[in-house]
Amino acid sequence: MAFAMKMRFVDVITDGTLKNTYTNGKKTGYQFDIRLGYYRGHYLSAIDQFDVSVNGEAVANHDLRFCINGKEFAPNQLQECFTEFWSLTDPATIKVIKKDGLSPGKHAINVQLMLRIPYMQIGPGHQFMPLDSGQEKEVELVD
């Protein structure tokens, strides 16, 4: 891709939301919230790329969940979510399965999030304007 629109009206990675998750009292992963860095909401099926790395380590897709509207989706399910809308004002929670979660302190989070804007056709066929709604940010664990 040669270009992508980037219009960040908010921080995509939300401060104060990085925390470990627990199952039966044991750390089983962590989660944090992200917001859409655009002026309109989008259907999840418009997400063309969703990748996360933490402290320079890529999170495997099978350990990653995109949670919104009370539902959880694996990255490979997003392209089929034609009726699931991500409202501009609602954060999505990103859950990561990782034994022992994260250690206390600050962590570098990198979210690669590319969407296509279905009302901005830029070429023949199904070529639509790409939107870069990703961010890299250092966030404190609030566990």
Backbone bond lengths (Angstrom), bond angles and torsions (degrees), N, CA, C in turn:
res aa  C-N    CA-C-N  psi(-1)  N-CA   C-N-CA  omega(-1)  CA-C   N-CA-C  phi
1 M - - - 1.437 - - 1.526 107.49 -
2 A 1.310 116.76 128.86 1.454 122.23 -175.68 1.524 113.00 -83.16
3 F 1.316 118.15 -28.57 1.461 120.86 -177.22 1.520 109.67 -152.54
4 A 1.325 114.71 162.42 1.469 120.85 175.50 1.520 107.92 -154.90
5 M 1.297 115.72 141.58 1.453 120.99 176.56 1.533 108.32 -76.66
6 K 1.334 115.15 142.15 1.456 120.14 177.59 1.519 106.98 -138.04
7 M 1.325 115.97 115.22 1.461 122.10 179.41 1.515 107.31 -132.53
8 R 1.302 117.95 89.97 1.456 119.80 -176.32 1.525 109.84 -97.32
9 F 1.328 116.18 107.62 1.456 122.22 177.45 1.520 111.93 -90.95
10 V 1.327 117.32 -16.20 1.464 123.39 179.30 1.524 107.68 -140.44
11 D 1.336 116.15 163.58 1.457 119.07 168.58 1.516 106.99 -67.98
12 V 1.307 117.37 130.33 1.460 121.21 179.08 1.528 109.55 -69.05
13 I 1.312 117.32 -48.94 1.467 121.83 178.72 1.533 107.20 -84.54
14 T 1.321 115.99 122.30 1.459 121.70 -171.82 1.528 111.24 -88.72
15 D 1.332 115.78 124.34 1.465 121.40 177.15 1.534 110.29 -61.63
16 G 1.331 115.63 149.90 1.457 120.89 174.14 1.522 115.11 76.90
17 T 1.341 117.84 10.73 1.472 119.64 -177.92 1.527 113.56 -115.45
18 L 1.330 118.66 -7.31 1.466 120.82 -179.72 1.521 109.11 -76.36
19 K 1.341 115.28 117.15 1.465 119.73 179.61 1.520 109.94 -150.49
20 N 1.312 115.42 155.17 1.457 120.62 176.51 1.519 109.63 -74.63
21 T 1.330 115.65 153.68 1.459 121.19 175.25 1.528 107.72 -112.60
22 Y 1.328 114.92 151.61 1.461 121.27 -174.59 1.521 110.96 -129.64
23 T 1.331 115.53 145.26 1.453 122.63 171.34 1.527 106.57 -132.12
24 N 1.322 115.99 122.18 1.468 121.59 -177.65 1.526 111.84 52.40
25 G 1.339 116.55 39.37 1.452 121.67 176.75 1.510 115.99 81.22
26 K 1.338 118.29 -1.40 1.464 121.65 179.95 1.522 110.11 -108.72
27 K 1.345 115.28 140.86 1.462 119.82 176.73 1.522 109.08 -67.20
28 T 1.321 115.31 124.26 1.466 119.96 -178.77 1.524 112.32 -120.84
29 G 1.317 116.41 1.95 1.453 119.49 179.60 1.514 110.82 161.70
30 Y 1.324 114.52 -157.03 1.463 120.51 179.91 1.520 108.83 -153.16
31 Q 1.328 115.15 169.19 1.457 119.88 179.62 1.522 109.78 -150.18
32 F 1.324 115.64 160.26 1.455 122.90 175.21 1.522 107.72 -156.92
33 D 1.318 115.86 162.50 1.467 120.83 -178.52 1.525 110.95 -103.35
34 I 1.332 114.26 147.49 1.461 120.63 172.18 1.528 108.43 -128.95
35 R 1.318 114.78 156.36 1.458 121.11 175.86 1.515 108.56 -122.32
36 L 1.285 115.16 157.84 1.452 121.51 178.68 1.522 108.75 -76.48
37 G 1.323 117.30 123.11 1.459 122.12 -178.68 1.516 111.53 -88.25
38 Y 1.309 116.86 62.60 1.452 121.60 -177.08 1.517 108.15 -155.24
39 Y 1.300 118.18 175.03 1.460 120.39 -177.91 1.523 113.52 -97.28
40 R 1.323 117.24 1.78 1.465 121.91 177.89 1.523 109.67 -136.53
41 G 1.329 115.63 156.61 1.453 120.53 172.94 1.524 110.17 -77.88
42 H 1.330 116.62 169.05 1.466 121.90 179.84 1.518 110.31 -144.55
43 Y 1.317 115.17 154.96 1.458 120.61 170.29 1.524 108.14 -76.16
44 L 1.316 116.60 145.48 1.462 120.29 -178.68 1.522 112.19 -62.08
45 S 1.320 117.89 -25.67 1.468 120.88 179.01 1.522 111.92 -66.01
46 A 1.337 118.52 -13.27 1.465 121.93 177.90 1.529 112.18 -84.58
47 I 1.339 117.62 -1.80 1.462 121.25 177.80 1.526 108.74 -80.87
48 D 1.327 116.02 117.71 1.462 121.27 179.91 1.529 112.80 -95.87
49 Q 1.324 117.18 -25.14 1.466 120.78 179.27 1.517 108.75 -145.35
50 F 1.318 115.90 133.47 1.463 121.61 175.52 1.520 107.32 -144.67
51 D 1.320 116.39 106.52 1.455 123.01 179.45 1.520 108.77 -135.65
52 V 1.321 115.73 148.38 1.457 121.84 -179.94 1.519 108.85 -133.29
53 S 1.328 115.83 138.36 1.462 120.76 168.52 1.522 107.67 -132.25
54 V 1.313 115.28 145.84 1.460 121.74 -179.21 1.519 107.56 -129.30
55 N 1.316 115.34 126.08 1.471 122.42 -177.56 1.529 111.22 54.18
56 G 1.319 116.00 38.77 1.461 121.85 177.32 1.515 115.00 80.70
57 E 1.317 118.19 -1.49 1.465 122.44 -179.06 1.528 109.87 -104.32
58 A 1.329 116.34 121.10 1.465 120.74 179.81 1.523 110.28 -67.32
59 V 1.326 115.45 138.49 1.466 121.23 175.94 1.527 107.47 -89.09
60 A 1.319 117.01 126.52 1.464 121.22 178.81 1.527 109.64 -65.41
61 N 1.318 116.53 142.58 1.467 121.21 -179.07 1.523 112.70 -55.44
62 H 1.335 118.18 -35.75 1.467 119.58 -179.01 1.534 112.45 -71.60
63 D 1.351 117.69 -10.96 1.462 121.60 177.06 1.525 112.58 -103.83
64 L 1.323 117.22 8.80 1.458 122.77 -172.18 1.523 110.89 -118.30
65 R 1.343 116.38 137.76 1.473 121.59 176.56 1.522 109.45 -133.76
66 F 1.315 115.31 139.06 1.460 123.82 175.75 1.523 105.75 -106.04
67 C 1.326 118.10 114.67 1.462 122.06 -172.40 1.524 110.56 -115.34
68 I 1.324 115.26 125.54 1.459 121.34 179.35 1.522 109.04 -157.68
69 N 1.313 116.26 150.97 1.463 122.37 178.18 1.533 112.12 55.42
70 G 1.336 116.95 33.39 1.453 121.26 178.90 1.522 114.32 75.15
71 K 1.342 117.77 14.56 1.470 121.79 -178.54 1.519 109.91 -127.48
72 E 1.343 115.29 156.20 1.465 121.90 177.46 1.520 109.39 -118.65
73 F 1.340 115.04 136.60 1.461 120.35 179.85 1.528 110.01 -131.45
74 A 1.327 116.07 137.86 1.456 121.06 169.82 1.531 107.61 -76.49
75 P 1.326 118.69 153.93 1.460 120.23 -178.31 1.536 114.22 -53.40
76 N 1.327 117.71 -36.57 1.469 119.25 -178.77 1.525 113.24 -73.99
77 Q 1.327 118.56 -8.16 1.464 122.02 177.36 1.527 112.63 -90.81
78 L 1.315 118.03 -17.46 1.459 121.20 -173.48 1.528 113.10 -59.47
79 Q 1.317 117.56 -38.06 1.470 120.44 -177.84 1.525 112.69 -63.75
80 E 1.317 117.93 -17.44 1.463 122.14 179.40 1.531 113.55 -98.37
81 C 1.330 117.34 1.30 1.469 121.45 -176.12 1.528 111.20 -89.28
82 F 1.329 116.09 65.54 1.465 122.58 -175.96 1.525 113.14 -69.05
83 T 1.310 117.99 -25.90 1.467 120.91 -176.43 1.531 112.44 -107.39
84 E 1.336 117.44 0.52 1.469 120.72 -178.16 1.523 108.98 -93.77
85 F 1.341 116.53 110.81 1.457 121.92 -174.11 1.521 111.26 -99.48
86 W 1.346 115.72 134.93 1.454 122.84 175.67 1.513 107.11 -101.83
87 S 1.308 116.37 103.80 1.459 122.19 -178.52 1.519 110.19 -72.59
88 L 1.284 115.12 147.29 1.463 121.76 -179.66 1.524 112.46 -56.56
89 T 1.310 117.78 -35.17 1.467 121.25 -175.27 1.525 114.13 -89.89
90 D 1.322 118.48 -8.75 1.464 121.68 -177.03 1.524 111.09 -101.13
91 P 1.334 117.22 122.99 1.465 118.20 175.34 1.530 110.46 -74.41
92 A 1.308 115.37 152.95 1.462 121.74 170.72 1.527 106.69 -100.76
93 T 1.313 116.56 142.68 1.459 120.83 176.46 1.519 108.04 -98.36
94 I 1.315 115.09 128.99 1.460 121.18 177.50 1.524 107.26 -101.88
95 K 1.330 116.51 120.04 1.457 121.71 179.45 1.525 109.22 -108.10
96 V 1.327 114.72 137.50 1.459 121.57 178.98 1.519 108.03 -124.41
97 I 1.314 116.31 128.78 1.459 121.84 175.58 1.527 107.14 -87.43
98 K 1.326 116.12 118.29 1.470 120.65 -179.65 1.520 108.37 -155.52
99 K 1.301 115.90 117.03 1.455 120.92 179.79 1.527 109.86 -53.68
100 D 1.310 116.64 131.37 1.462 125.24 179.15 1.531 113.64 72.66
101 G 1.329 118.71 5.29 1.459 121.82 174.01 1.516 113.66 57.26
102 L 1.326 115.60 -141.79 1.464 122.17 179.76 1.522 110.11 -115.47
103 S 1.323 116.04 151.61 1.461 121.53 176.40 1.528 109.75 -78.06
104 P 1.335 117.66 159.02 1.462 120.17 177.65 1.534 111.00 -59.52
105 G 1.334 115.87 153.74 1.458 120.69 177.17 1.516 112.57 115.68
106 K 1.340 114.18 -163.80 1.466 120.46 -178.36 1.523 110.33 -91.82
107 H 1.333 114.69 147.68 1.456 120.92 -179.89 1.526 109.25 -136.99
108 A 1.331 115.83 138.55 1.467 121.67 178.92 1.526 108.78 -85.92
109 I 1.324 116.13 115.90 1.463 121.58 179.53 1.524 108.71 -109.08
110 N 1.315 115.68 132.67 1.459 121.47 176.55 1.528 107.70 -124.29
111 V 1.326 115.81 117.25 1.459 121.69 177.46 1.520 107.92 -109.57
112 Q 1.318 116.74 120.10 1.456 122.78 173.61 1.523 105.87 -98.84
113 L 1.327 116.99 112.40 1.454 121.38 -176.02 1.528 108.86 -136.12
114 M 1.318 115.34 106.21 1.465 121.64 179.75 1.517 108.88 -113.97
115 L 1.327 115.39 128.67 1.458 122.04 177.20 1.521 108.36 -119.91
116 R 1.310 115.68 162.32 1.460 119.71 170.91 1.520 107.05 -111.86
117 I 1.304 115.64 141.17 1.460 120.94 -178.15 1.525 107.11 -95.49
118 P 1.329 117.75 102.95 1.460 121.42 -170.10 1.524 115.18 -68.40
119 Y 1.298 118.41 -10.66 1.460 120.10 178.03 1.528 112.12 -101.29
120 M 1.351 117.69 5.81 1.466 122.01 177.85 1.527 109.34 -121.40
121 Q 1.294 117.01 81.95 1.460 120.55 178.66 1.522 108.60 -76.02
122 I 1.341 116.60 130.77 1.459 120.80 -177.66 1.519 112.84 -117.91
123 G 1.314 116.61 0.49 1.447 119.80 -179.96 1.509 110.58 -163.24
124 P 1.312 116.34 176.95 1.464 119.45 -178.72 1.530 111.83 -67.29
125 G 1.315 114.20 158.63 1.465 118.95 178.86 1.516 110.50 70.79
126 H 1.326 115.07 -127.12 1.463 119.94 -176.02 1.528 111.38 -113.98
127 Q 1.320 116.33 48.74 1.466 120.50 176.19 1.522 108.63 -97.44
128 F 1.336 115.42 113.02 1.457 120.92 -177.75 1.522 110.04 -119.89
129 M 1.311 116.06 157.85 1.465 122.19 -179.07 1.524 109.95 -58.84
130 P 1.353 117.14 124.86 1.468 119.64 174.79 1.527 109.91 -80.63
131 L 1.316 115.84 143.45 1.458 122.82 179.28 1.523 108.76 -121.51
132 D 1.309 116.52 120.77 1.462 122.00 176.96 1.527 107.66 -89.34
133 S 1.329 116.66 107.56 1.456 121.53 179.09 1.533 110.30 -114.32
134 G 1.322 116.08 30.39 1.457 120.85 179.77 1.519 111.59 -93.29
135 Q 1.316 114.74 173.10 1.456 120.20 178.40 1.518 109.13 -163.26
136 E 1.324 115.60 151.26 1.460 122.14 169.92 1.517 106.49 -118.07
137 K 1.335 115.91 132.66 1.460 119.19 -174.10 1.523 109.78 -156.60
138 E 1.316 115.84 146.26 1.457 121.29 173.31 1.525 108.48 -91.95
139 V 1.343 115.92 127.36 1.454 121.26 -174.04 1.534 109.48 -130.01
140 E 1.319 115.63 141.95 1.464 122.18 178.75 1.520 110.24 -84.87
141 L 1.320 116.95 133.92 1.466 122.08 174.40 1.535 108.55 -71.26
142 V 1.319 117.61 129.07 1.466 121.56 -177.27 1.527 112.25 -105.44
143 D 1.290 117.01 24.09 1.468 123.51 -177.08 1.501 111.89 -59.52
